[in-house]
Structure formats: structure tokens, C-alpha cells
């Protein structure tokens, strides 16, 4: 069973990923499977970077 810390980290990344993926879909012209996959992957990377930046600033 995942620890509470792991669940909170996953929830934070998901909270960043959802609006970032939605923004990607709004900004692309045509939505096909490849565009959606690239957008989802890029959003995950940026969500992880955002979580790391927040942790670096707050020290938690």
C-alpha cells in the first residue's frame, strides 16, 4: 500500500498535469492520437518539474 506521502505527490503531479494537458489541447490545431500522446507526455514532464520547483522553493 502506498504511503500517504506518495499519494500526495501523485495528487500534486495530477493537479498540475490536468490543466497543462488541457492547455495543450486548446492550443493545438488538430487533435489526433499522436498530438494527444505528445501533449500528455510533455505535460507530465512539466508537472514533475513544477513539483520539483515548488519543493525547492518551500524546502519540503
CHARMM internal coordinates of N, CA and C (Angstrom, degrees):
IC EDIT
DIST 1 N 1 CA 1.4560
DIST 1 CA 1 C 1.5343
ANGL 1 N 1 CA 1 C 108.84
DIST 1 C 2 N 1.3361
ANGL 1 CA 1 C 2 N 116.41
DIHE 1 N 1 CA 1 C 2 N 128.70
DIST 2 N 2 CA 1.4617
ANGL 1 C 2 N 2 CA 118.86
DIHE 1 CA 1 C 2 N 2 CA -179.67
DIST 2 CA 2 C 1.5343
ANGL 2 N 2 CA 2 C 111.78
DIHE 1 C 2 N 2 CA 2 C -64.90
DIST 2 C 3 N 1.3079
ANGL 2 CA 2 C 3 N 114.39
DIHE 2 N 2 CA 2 C 3 N 147.00
DIST 3 N 3 CA 1.4561
ANGL 2 C 3 N 3 CA 118.79
DIHE 2 CA 2 C 3 N 3 CA 178.82
DIST 3 CA 3 C 1.5261
ANGL 3 N 3 CA 3 C 110.23
DIHE 2 C 3 N 3 CA 3 C -74.05
DIST 3 C 4 N 1.3102
ANGL 3 CA 3 C 4 N 114.85
DIHE 3 N 3 CA 3 C 4 N 166.13
DIST 4 N 4 CA 1.4620
ANGL 3 C 4 N 4 CA 120.30
DIHE 3 CA 3 C 4 N 4 CA 179.29
DIST 4 CA 4 C 1.5240
ANGL 4 N 4 CA 4 C 111.11
DIHE 3 C 4 N 4 CA 4 C -61.26
DIST 4 C 5 N 1.3196
ANGL 4 CA 4 C 5 N 116.33
DIHE 4 N 4 CA 4 C 5 N -37.44
DIST 5 N 5 CA 1.4628
ANGL 4 C 5 N 5 CA 121.47
DIHE 4 CA 4 C 5 N 5 CA -179.80
DIST 5 CA 5 C 1.5341
ANGL 5 N 5 CA 5 C 111.00
DIHE 4 C 5 N 5 CA 5 C -62.25
DIST 5 C 6 N 1.3230
ANGL 5 CA 5 C 6 N 115.95
DIHE 5 N 5 CA 5 C 6 N -41.51
DIST 6 N 6 CA 1.4653
ANGL 5 C 6 N 6 CA 120.61
DIHE 5 CA 5 C 6 N 6 CA 178.52
DIST 6 CA 6 C 1.5156
ANGL 6 N 6 CA 6 C 111.12
DIHE 5 C 6 N 6 CA 6 C -65.43
DIST 6 C 7 N 1.3163
ANGL 6 CA 6 C 7 N 116.74
DIHE 6 N 6 CA 6 C 7 N -42.04
DIST 7 N 7 CA 1.4632
ANGL 6 C 7 N 7 CA 120.55
DIHE 6 CA 6 C 7 N 7 CA 179.09
DIST 7 CA 7 C 1.5308
ANGL 7 N 7 CA 7 C 111.83
DIHE 6 C 7 N 7 CA 7 C -65.08
DIST 7 C 8 N 1.3180
ANGL 7 CA 7 C 8 N 116.62
DIHE 7 N 7 CA 7 C 8 N -39.40
DIST 8 N 8 CA 1.4662
ANGL 7 C 8 N 8 CA 119.81
DIHE 7 CA 7 C 8 N 8 CA 177.49
DIST 8 CA 8 C 1.5262
ANGL 8 N 8 CA 8 C 111.50
DIHE 7 C 8 N 8 CA 8 C -66.56
DIST 8 C 9 N 1.3239
ANGL 8 CA 8 C 9 N 117.04
DIHE 8 N 8 CA 8 C 9 N -38.06
DIST 9 N 9 CA 1.4681
ANGL 8 C 9 N 9 CA 120.54
DIHE 8 CA 8 C 9 N 9 CA 177.46
DIST 9 CA 9 C 1.5249
ANGL 9 N 9 CA 9 C 110.38
DIHE 8 C 9 N 9 CA 9 C -64.73
DIST 9 C 10 N 1.3221
ANGL 9 CA 9 C 10 N 116.66
DIHE 9 N 9 CA 9 C 10 N -43.06
DIST 10 N 10 CA 1.4643
ANGL 9 C 10 N 10 CA 120.49
DIHE 9 CA 9 C 10 N 10 CA 178.94
DIST 10 CA 10 C 1.5235
ANGL 10 N 10 CA 10 C 110.95
DIHE 9 C 10 N 10 CA 10 C -65.39
DIST 10 C 11 N 1.3183
ANGL 10 CA 10 C 11 N 117.00
DIHE 10 N 10 CA 10 C 11 N -38.67
DIST 11 N 11 CA 1.4633
ANGL 10 C 11 N 11 CA 120.47
DIHE 10 CA 10 C 11 N 11 CA 178.42
DIST 11 CA 11 C 1.5304
ANGL 11 N 11 CA 11 C 111.06
DIHE 10 C 11 N 11 CA 11 C -66.46
DIST 11 C 12 N 1.3166
ANGL 11 CA 11 C 12 N 116.86
DIHE 11 N 11 CA 11 C 12 N -37.94
DIST 12 N 12 CA 1.4705
ANGL 11 C 12 N 12 CA 119.65
DIHE 11 CA 11 C 12 N 12 CA 178.51
DIST 12 CA 12 C 1.5228
ANGL 12 N 12 CA 12 C 111.38
DIHE 11 C 12 N 12 CA 12 C -66.36
DIST 12 C 13 N 1.3265
ANGL 12 CA 12 C 13 N 116.55
DIHE 12 N 12 CA 12 C 13 N -43.61
DIST 13 N 13 CA 1.4628
ANGL 12 C 13 N 13 CA 119.70
DIHE 12 CA 12 C 13 N 13 CA 178.16
DIST 13 CA 13 C 1.5261
ANGL 13 N 13 CA 13 C 110.06
DIHE 12 C 13 N 13 CA 13 C -63.44
DIST 13 C 14 N 1.3250
ANGL 13 CA 13 C 14 N 117.34
DIHE 13 N 13 CA 13 C 14 N -40.75
DIST 14 N 14 CA 1.4713
ANGL 13 C 14 N 14 CA 120.84
DIHE 13 CA 13 C 14 N 14 CA 177.75
DIST 14 CA 14 C 1.5254
ANGL 14 N 14 CA 14 C 111.06
DIHE 13 C 14 N 14 CA 14 C -64.37
DIST 14 C 15 N 1.3297
ANGL 14 CA 14 C 15 N 116.26
DIHE 14 N 14 CA 14 C 15 N -37.65
DIST 15 N 15 CA 1.4689
ANGL 14 C 15 N 15 CA 120.01
DIHE 14 CA 14 C 15 N 15 CA 179.39
DIST 15 CA 15 C 1.5282
ANGL 15 N 15 CA 15 C 111.12
DIHE 14 C 15 N 15 CA 15 C -65.62
DIST 15 C 16 N 1.3169
ANGL 15 CA 15 C 16 N 118.22
DIHE 15 N 15 CA 15 C 16 N -30.32
DIST 16 N 16 CA 1.4637
ANGL 15 C 16 N 16 CA 121.36
DIHE 15 CA 15 C 16 N 16 CA 174.66
DIST 16 CA 16 C 1.5195
ANGL 16 N 16 CA 16 C 110.58
DIHE 15 C 16 N 16 CA 16 C -80.39
DIST 16 C 17 N 1.3455
ANGL 16 CA 16 C 17 N 116.82
DIHE 16 N 16 CA 16 C 17 N -39.16
DIST 17 N 17 CA 1.4569
ANGL 16 C 17 N 17 CA 121.13
DIHE 16 CA 16 C 17 N 17 CA -173.02
DIST 17 CA 17 C 1.5308
ANGL 17 N 17 CA 17 C 112.28
DIHE 16 C 17 N 17 CA 17 C -65.58
DIST 17 C 18 N 1.3110
ANGL 17 CA 17 C 18 N 117.39
DIHE 17 N 17 CA 17 C 18 N -42.74
DIST 18 N 18 CA 1.4738
ANGL 17 C 18 N 18 CA 120.43
DIHE 17 CA 17 C 18 N 18 CA -175.38
DIST 18 CA 18 C 1.5368
ANGL 18 N 18 CA 18 C 112.05
DIHE 17 C 18 N 18 CA 18 C -58.31
DIST 18 C 19 N 1.3367
ANGL 18 CA 18 C 19 N 120.12
DIHE 18 N 18 CA 18 C 19 N -53.83
DIST 19 N 19 CA 1.4665
ANGL 18 C 19 N 19 CA 117.50
DIHE 18 CA 18 C 19 N 19 CA -179.95
DIST 19 CA 19 C 1.5313
ANGL 19 N 19 CA 19 C 113.19
DIHE 18 C 19 N 19 CA 19 C -68.25
DIST 19 C 20 N 1.3355
ANGL 19 CA 19 C 20 N 117.58
DIHE 19 N 19 CA 19 C 20 N -31.60
DIST 20 N 20 CA 1.4615
ANGL 19 C 20 N 20 CA 119.38
DIHE 19 CA 19 C 20 N 20 CA 178.57
DIST 20 CA 20 C 1.5292
ANGL 20 N 20 CA 20 C 111.17
DIHE 19 C 20 N 20 CA 20 C -67.46
DIST 20 C 21 N 1.3288
ANGL 20 CA 20 C 21 N 117.22
DIHE 20 N 20 CA 20 C 21 N -41.83
DIST 21 N 21 CA 1.4646
ANGL 20 C 21 N 21 CA 120.76
DIHE 20 CA 20 C 21 N 21 CA 177.82
DIST 21 CA 21 C 1.5247
ANGL 21 N 21 CA 21 C 110.47
DIHE 20 C 21 N 21 CA 21 C -66.38
DIST 21 C 22 N 1.3226
ANGL 21 CA 21 C 22 N 116.61
DIHE 21 N 21 CA 21 C 22 N -39.23
DIST 22 N 22 CA 1.4685
ANGL 21 C 22 N 22 CA 120.02
DIHE 21 CA 21 C 22 N 22 CA 177.88
DIST 22 CA 22 C 1.5252
ANGL 22 N 22 CA 22 C 110.43
DIHE 21 C 22 N 22 CA 22 C -64.23
DIST 22 C 23 N 1.3213
ANGL 22 CA 22 C 23 N 117.42
DIHE 22 N 22 CA 22 C 23 N -41.06
DIST 23 N 23 CA 1.4602
ANGL 22 C 23 N 23 CA 120.84
DIHE 22 CA 22 C 23 N 23 CA 177.64
DIST 23 CA 23 C 1.5271
ANGL 23 N 23 CA 23 C 110.88
DIHE 22 C 23 N 23 CA 23 C -62.14
DIST 23 C 24 N 1.3205
ANGL 23 CA 23 C 24 N 116.81
DIHE 23 N 23 CA 23 C 24 N -41.84
DIST 24 N 24 CA 1.4589
ANGL 23 C 24 N 24 CA 120.60
DIHE 23 CA 23 C 24 N 24 CA 177.59
DIST 24 CA 24 C 1.5278
ANGL 24 N 24 CA 24 C 110.13
DIHE 23 C 24 N 24 CA 24 C -58.77
DIST 24 C 25 N 1.3256
ANGL 24 CA 24 C 25 N 116.68
DIHE 24 N 24 CA 24 C 25 N -46.63
DIST 25 N 25 CA 1.4659
ANGL 24 C 25 N 25 CA 120.09
DIHE 24 CA 24 C 25 N 25 CA -178.49
DIST 25 CA 25 C 1.5234
ANGL 25 N 25 CA 25 C 111.80
DIHE 24 C 25 N 25 CA 25 C -64.90
DIST 25 C 26 N 1.3170
ANGL 25 CA 25 C 26 N 117.61
DIHE 25 N 25 CA 25 C 26 N -32.89
DIST 26 N 26 CA 1.4659
ANGL 25 C 26 N 26 CA 120.59
DIHE 25 CA 25 C 26 N 26 CA 177.90
DIST 26 CA 26 C 1.5261
ANGL 26 N 26 CA 26 C 110.38
DIHE 25 C 26 N 26 CA 26 C -69.60
DIST 26 C 27 N 1.3149
ANGL 26 CA 26 C 27 N 117.26
DIHE 26 N 26 CA 26 C 27 N -36.28
DIST 27 N 27 CA 1.4594
ANGL 26 C 27 N 27 CA 120.94
DIHE 26 CA 26 C 27 N 27 CA -173.77
DIST 27 CA 27 C 1.5249
ANGL 27 N 27 CA 27 C 114.83
DIHE 26 C 27 N 27 CA 27 C -84.38
DIST 27 C 28 N 1.3379
ANGL 27 CA 27 C 28 N 118.25
DIHE 27 N 27 CA 27 C 28 N -19.69
DIST 28 N 28 CA 1.4596
ANGL 27 C 28 N 28 CA 118.82
DIHE 27 CA 27 C 28 N 28 CA 179.13
DIST 28 CA 28 C 1.5228
ANGL 28 N 28 CA 28 C 109.57
DIHE 27 C 28 N 28 CA 28 C -81.16
DIST 28 C 29 N 1.3001
ANGL 28 CA 28 C 29 N 115.03
DIHE 28 N 28 CA 28 C 29 N 152.11
DIST 29 N 29 CA 1.4548
ANGL 28 C 29 N 29 CA 120.93
DIHE 28 CA 28 C 29 N 29 CA -176.86
DIST 29 CA 29 C 1.5228
ANGL 29 N 29 CA 29 C 112.02
DIHE 28 C 29 N 29 CA 29 C -78.61
DIST 29 C 30 N 1.3324
ANGL 29 CA 29 C 30 N 116.54
DIHE 29 N 29 CA 29 C 30 N -52.47
DIST 30 N 30 CA 1.4570
ANGL 29 C 30 N 30 CA 121.38
DIHE 29 CA 29 C 30 N 30 CA 179.18
DIST 30 CA 30 C 1.5153
ANGL 30 N 30 CA 30 C 108.41
DIHE 29 C 30 N 30 CA 30 C -117.78
DIST 30 C 31 N 1.3019
ANGL 30 CA 30 C 31 N 116.07
DIHE 30 N 30 CA 30 C 31 N 139.08
DIST 31 N 31 CA 1.4611
ANGL 30 C 31 N 31 CA 120.03
DIHE 30 CA 30 C 31 N 31 CA -179.01
DIST 31 CA 31 C 1.5248
ANGL 31 N 31 CA 31 C 108.04
DIHE 30 C 31 N 31 CA 31 C -107.42
DIST 31 C 32 N 1.3240
ANGL 31 CA 31 C 32 N 116.09
DIHE 31 N 31 CA 31 C 32 N 107.61
DIST 32 N 32 CA 1.4508
ANGL 31 C 32 N 32 CA 120.63
DIHE 31 CA 31 C 32 N 32 CA 171.41
DIST 32 CA 32 C 1.5289
ANGL 32 N 32 CA 32 C 107.83
DIHE 31 C 32 N 32 CA 32 C -123.34
DIST 32 C 33 N 1.3053
ANGL 32 CA 32 C 33 N 116.93
DIHE 32 N 32 CA 32 C 33 N -180.00
DIST 33 N 33 CA 1.4663
ANGL 32 C 33 N 33 CA 121.08
DIHE 32 CA 32 C 33 N 33 CA -173.47
DIST 33 CA 33 C 1.5281
ANGL 33 N 33 CA 33 C 111.89
DIHE 32 C 33 N 33 CA 33 C -62.06
DIST 33 C 34 N 1.3108
ANGL 33 CA 33 C 34 N 117.70
DIHE 33 N 33 CA 33 C 34 N -43.06
DIST 34 N 34 CA 1.4671
ANGL 33 C 34 N 34 CA 120.61
DIHE 33 CA 33 C 34 N 34 CA -179.30
DIST 34 CA 34 C 1.5285
ANGL 34 N 34 CA 34 C 111.33
DIHE 33 C 34 N 34 CA 34 C -64.77
DIST 34 C 35 N 1.3303
ANGL 34 CA 34 C 35 N 117.16
DIHE 34 N 34 CA 34 C 35 N -43.25
DIST 35 N 35 CA 1.4781
ANGL 34 C 35 N 35 CA 120.61
DIHE 34 CA 34 C 35 N 35 CA 178.15
DIST 35 CA 35 C 1.5369
ANGL 35 N 35 CA 35 C 110.39
DIHE 34 C 35 N 35 CA 35 C -61.97
DIST 35 C 36 N 1.3205
ANGL 35 CA 35 C 36 N 117.28
DIHE 35 N 35 CA 35 C 36 N -41.73
DIST 36 N 36 CA 1.4637
ANGL 35 C 36 N 36 CA 120.73
DIHE 35 CA 35 C 36 N 36 CA 179.58
DIST 36 CA 36 C 1.5257
ANGL 36 N 36 CA 36 C 111.09
DIHE 35 C 36 N 36 CA 36 C -65.47
DIST 36 C 37 N 1.3344
ANGL 36 CA 36 C 37 N 117.21
DIHE 36 N 36 CA 36 C 37 N -39.38
DIST 37 N 37 CA 1.4645
ANGL 36 C 37 N 37 CA 120.78
DIHE 36 CA 36 C 37 N 37 CA 179.45
DIST 37 CA 37 C 1.5296
ANGL 37 N 37 CA 37 C 110.99
DIHE 36 C 37 N 37 CA 37 C -66.64
DIST 37 C 38 N 1.3174
ANGL 37 CA 37 C 38 N 116.71
DIHE 37 N 37 CA 37 C 38 N -43.20
DIST 38 N 38 CA 1.4714
ANGL 37 C 38 N 38 CA 120.18
DIHE 37 CA 37 C 38 N 38 CA 178.50
DIST 38 CA 38 C 1.5265
ANGL 38 N 38 CA 38 C 109.97
DIHE 37 C 38 N 38 CA 38 C -64.58
DIST 38 C 39 N 1.3164
ANGL 38 CA 38 C 39 N 117.06
DIHE 38 N 38 CA 38 C 39 N -42.65
DIST 39 N 39 CA 1.4644
ANGL 38 C 39 N 39 CA 120.96
DIHE 38 CA 38 C 39 N 39 CA 178.12
DIST 39 CA 39 C 1.5144
ANGL 39 N 39 CA 39 C 112.47
DIHE 38 C 39 N 39 CA 39 C -62.31
DIST 39 C 40 N 1.3250
ANGL 39 CA 39 C 40 N 116.60
DIHE 39 N 39 CA 39 C 40 N -42.35
DIST 40 N 40 CA 1.4634
ANGL 39 C 40 N 40 CA 120.35
DIHE 39 CA 39 C 40 N 40 CA 178.87
DIST 40 CA 40 C 1.5271
ANGL 40 N 40 CA 40 C 110.90
DIHE 39 C 40 N 40 CA 40 C -64.58
DIST 40 C 41 N 1.3307
ANGL 40 CA 40 C 41 N 116.24
DIHE 40 N 40 CA 40 C 41 N -42.32
DIST 41 N 41 CA 1.4682
ANGL 40 C 41 N 41 CA 119.90
DIHE 40 CA 40 C 41 N 41 CA 179.11
DIST 41 CA 41 C 1.5169
ANGL 41 N 41 CA 41 C 112.61
DIHE 40 C 41 N 41 CA 41 C -65.62
DIST 41 C 42 N 1.3151
ANGL 41 CA 41 C 42 N 116.15
DIHE 41 N 41 CA 41 C 42 N -44.19
DIST 42 N 42 CA 1.4634
ANGL 41 C 42 N 42 CA 119.87
DIHE 41 CA 41 C 42 N 42 CA 178.84
DIST 42 CA 42 C 1.5267
ANGL 42 N 42 CA 42 C 110.87
DIHE 41 C 42 N 42 CA 42 C -64.87
DIST 42 C 43 N 1.3076
ANGL 42 CA 42 C 43 N 116.51
DIHE 42 N 42 CA 42 C 43 N -37.40
DIST 43 N 43 CA 1.4668
ANGL 42 C 43 N 43 CA 120.51
DIHE 42 CA 42 C 43 N 43 CA 179.51
DIST 43 CA 43 C 1.5183
ANGL 43 N 43 CA 43 C 111.26
DIHE 42 C 43 N 43 CA 43 C -66.45
DIST 43 C 44 N 1.3190
ANGL 43 CA 43 C 44 N 117.80
DIHE 43 N 43 CA 43 C 44 N -36.96
DIST 44 N 44 CA 1.4659
ANGL 43 C 44 N 44 CA 120.70
DIHE 43 CA 43 C 44 N 44 CA 177.58
DIST 44 CA 44 C 1.5245
ANGL 44 N 44 CA 44 C 110.18
DIHE 43 C 44 N 44 CA 44 C -64.74
DIST 44 C 45 N 1.3250
ANGL 44 CA 44 C 45 N 116.47
DIHE 44 N 44 CA 44 C 45 N -43.92
DIST 45 N 45 CA 1.4664
ANGL 44 C 45 N 45 CA 119.81
DIHE 44 CA 44 C 45 N 45 CA 179.70
DIST 45 CA 45 C 1.5255
ANGL 45 N 45 CA 45 C 110.53
DIHE 44 C 45 N 45 CA 45 C -61.39
DIST 45 C 46 N 1.3214
ANGL 45 CA 45 C 46 N 116.98
DIHE 45 N 45 CA 45 C 46 N -46.74
DIST 46 N 46 CA 1.4630
ANGL 45 C 46 N 46 CA 120.75
DIHE 45 CA 45 C 46 N 46 CA -178.98
DIST 46 CA 46 C 1.5331
ANGL 46 N 46 CA 46 C 110.61
DIHE 45 C 46 N 46 CA 46 C -66.75
DIST 46 C 47 N 1.3266
ANGL 46 CA 46 C 47 N 118.04
DIHE 46 N 46 CA 46 C 47 N -36.17
DIST 47 N 47 CA 1.4627
ANGL 46 C 47 N 47 CA 120.70
DIHE 46 CA 46 C 47 N 47 CA 177.64
DIST 47 CA 47 C 1.5300
ANGL 47 N 47 CA 47 C 111.04
DIHE 46 C 47 N 47 CA 47 C -63.99
DIST 47 C 48 N 1.3210
ANGL 47 CA 47 C 48 N 117.10
DIHE 47 N 47 CA 47 C 48 N -40.33
DIST 48 N 48 CA 1.4645
ANGL 47 C 48 N 48 CA 120.24
DIHE 47 CA 47 C 48 N 48 CA 177.40
DIST 48 CA 48 C 1.5314
ANGL 48 N 48 CA 48 C 111.43
DIHE 47 C 48 N 48 CA 48 C -66.87
DIST 48 C 49 N 1.3214
ANGL 48 CA 48 C 49 N 116.60
DIHE 48 N 48 CA 48 C 49 N -38.98
DIST 49 N 49 CA 1.4711
ANGL 48 C 49 N 49 CA 120.34
DIHE 48 CA 48 C 49 N 49 CA 176.93
DIST 49 CA 49 C 1.5277
ANGL 49 N 49 CA 49 C 110.31
DIHE 48 C 49 N 49 CA 49 C -65.43
DIST 49 C 50 N 1.3234
ANGL 49 CA 49 C 50 N 117.45
DIHE 49 N 49 CA 49 C 50 N -40.74
DIST 50 N 50 CA 1.4660
ANGL 49 C 50 N 50 CA 120.92
DIHE 49 CA 49 C 50 N 50 CA 178.98
DIST 50 CA 50 C 1.5234
ANGL 50 N 50 CA 50 C 110.78
DIHE 49 C 50 N 50 CA 50 C -63.58
DIST 50 C 51 N 1.3264
ANGL 50 CA 50 C 51 N 117.01
DIHE 50 N 50 CA 50 C 51 N -39.99
DIST 51 N 51 CA 1.4662
ANGL 50 C 51 N 51 CA 119.94
DIHE 50 CA 50 C 51 N 51 CA 177.99
DIST 51 CA 51 C 1.5249
ANGL 51 N 51 CA 51 C 110.35
DIHE 50 C 51 N 51 CA 51 C -65.41
DIST 51 C 52 N 1.3278
ANGL 51 CA 51 C 52 N 116.91
DIHE 51 N 51 CA 51 C 52 N -42.39
DIST 52 N 52 CA 1.4600
ANGL 51 C 52 N 52 CA 120.29
DIHE 51 CA 51 C 52 N 52 CA 177.71
DIST 52 CA 52 C 1.5127
ANGL 52 N 52 CA 52 C 112.41
DIHE 51 C 52 N 52 CA 52 C -63.54
DIST 52 C 53 N 1.3278
ANGL 52 CA 52 C 53 N 116.66
DIHE 52 N 52 CA 52 C 53 N -39.40
DIST 53 N 53 CA 1.4696
ANGL 52 C 53 N 53 CA 120.16
DIHE 52 CA 52 C 53 N 53 CA 178.77
DIST 53 CA 53 C 1.5217
ANGL 53 N 53 CA 53 C 110.54
DIHE 52 C 53 N 53 CA 53 C -66.35
DIST 53 C 54 N 1.3217
ANGL 53 CA 53 C 54 N 117.15
DIHE 53 N 53 CA 53 C 54 N -40.81
DIST 54 N 54 CA 1.4575
ANGL 53 C 54 N 54 CA 119.56
DIHE 53 CA 53 C 54 N 54 CA 178.21
DIST 54 CA 54 C 1.5214
ANGL 54 N 54 CA 54 C 111.09
DIHE 53 C 54 N 54 CA 54 C -64.00
DIST 54 C 55 N 1.3167
ANGL 54 CA 54 C 55 N 116.85
DIHE 54 N 54 CA 54 C 55 N -40.83
DIST 55 N 55 CA 1.4647
ANGL 54 C 55 N 55 CA 120.29
DIHE 54 CA 54 C 55 N 55 CA 178.62
DIST 55 CA 55 C 1.5176
ANGL 55 N 55 CA 55 C 110.95
DIHE 54 C 55 N 55 CA 55 C -66.28
DIST 55 C 56 N 1.3363
ANGL 55 CA 55 C 56 N 117.67
DIHE 55 N 55 CA 55 C 56 N -35.92
DIST 56 N 56 CA 1.4608
ANGL 55 C 56 N 56 CA 120.88
DIHE 55 CA 55 C 56 N 56 CA 179.48
DIST 56 CA 56 C 1.5326
ANGL 56 N 56 CA 56 C 110.67
DIHE 55 C 56 N 56 CA 56 C -67.15
DIST 56 C 57 N 1.3177
ANGL 56 CA 56 C 57 N 116.76
DIHE 56 N 56 CA 56 C 57 N -36.59
DIST 57 N 57 CA 1.4589
ANGL 56 C 57 N 57 CA 120.76
DIHE 56 CA 56 C 57 N 57 CA -177.94
DIST 57 CA 57 C 1.5243
ANGL 57 N 57 CA 57 C 111.05
DIHE 56 C 57 N 57 CA 57 C -76.06
DIST 57 C 58 N 1.3353
ANGL 57 CA 57 C 58 N 116.75
DIHE 57 N 57 CA 57 C 58 N -44.03
DIST 58 N 58 CA 1.4603
ANGL 57 C 58 N 58 CA 119.98
DIHE 57 CA 57 C 58 N 58 CA -175.76
DIST 58 CA 58 C 1.5214
ANGL 58 N 58 CA 58 C 113.06
DIHE 57 C 58 N 58 CA 58 C -85.56
DIST 58 C 59 N 1.3303
ANGL 58 CA 58 C 59 N 118.07
DIHE 58 N 58 CA 58 C 59 N -21.00
DIST 59 N 59 CA 1.4440
ANGL 58 C 59 N 59 CA 120.53
DIHE 58 CA 58 C 59 N 59 CA 179.83
DIST 59 CA 59 C 1.5123
ANGL 59 N 59 CA 59 C 113.47
DIHE 58 C 59 N 59 CA 59 C 80.39
DIST 59 C 60 N 1.3344
ANGL 59 CA 59 C 60 N 117.82
DIHE 59 N 59 CA 59 C 60 N 16.33
DIST 60 N 60 CA 1.4649
ANGL 59 C 60 N 60 CA 121.05
DIHE 59 CA 59 C 60 N 60 CA 178.30
DIST 60 CA 60 C 1.4851
ANGL 60 N 60 CA 60 C 110.81
DIHE 59 C 60 N 60 CA 60 C -113.35
END
COOR INIT
IC SEED 1 N 1 CA 1 C
IC BUILD
